Amino acid sequence: MSRKLISFWSCAILVLCTVAPSLLAQQQAQQHTMAPRLRAYSWAKPGASRESVDATLNTATGESGKTLPLWTFFVESTRDGNGYTGVMVGRNPFNGGGSVSVPTQIIPLIIKTREVGTKVNSTTNVITTKPGETTFDPTVADTACLSAPNDVPLKLVQQSPILRPATFDFGGTIVGTTQYVDAFQRANFWKVDDHNTYHVLLSPVQTLAPIVIEVPKADGLALSTSALGPPSFCARMGIVDINWFDAYLDSTVIPALAAQGVNPSKFPIFLVHNVVWAAAPITNLLDCCYLGYHGYTGLPIQTYSPLDFDSTGLFPSAIEDTGVM
């Protein structure tokens, strides 16, 4: 039997591992009822090296507060007979109870594009474009797709069960009144964890000032509401080259945020609104659409997650608004 390292990103962050309850199930009413017209995917950055993961784990073990709380596990595959080692954020549920907190920062990204996709070829999926500026801002009211007073994406995320307690019933088992990620993790290890004390909480949660990102012409566009043909959808959807975007976060955005306390002991969530990512060329819908992904950079490893709050109705209802989280 050989031993292998599971991609650090396949296990280290819980927020993107599941589909969260939709905000629309609470009190949100959307102004569109279209059937899904685009496919949604998640994207994981290639796994960090074994050396990087080991160095981060050593830091987490030896220097409390220098990284996110981490624990490792080992499983033997029934398919190939190999042994796999993985890493999760939180507290080891096999060691009994106890609560851990994952300091979380929400950073709204205001995305500006310089091209407009006017039409999509139904045969080739190639997007015809023309010059035009569009701004996607999660901090302002989305009056085109959402209904007041629940029409500001950032506020809806802040008020959602992702961050605020709610009672969760999974398969007839009440796993607690808590945040969704904590409820999901408690349910995962329900047979072994201490139900009274085991928790993995996103706390404290801090919202940082919005950051404006000007996307180069070649790396982003805004799909017009009529580009897919009738019926029109409620608002433009941004498409950004995922490789350009991730490199920009790693080289420019995250280093600049160090002055505001973003570091490997925190989990930053980069929130966008009606913006998805795609592989180049972004003018072909066959390479679209990623609604969120796991990212990492540096050593010790800085984890982060860009996430889209979608209100266009172009994707399945399960991943509208906070669903991708």
Summary of the structure (lengths in Angstrom):
residues: 325
radius of gyration: 20.2
end to end distance: 35.7
largest distance: 58.9
contacts: 1048
relative contact order: 0.23
helix: 21%
strand: 37%
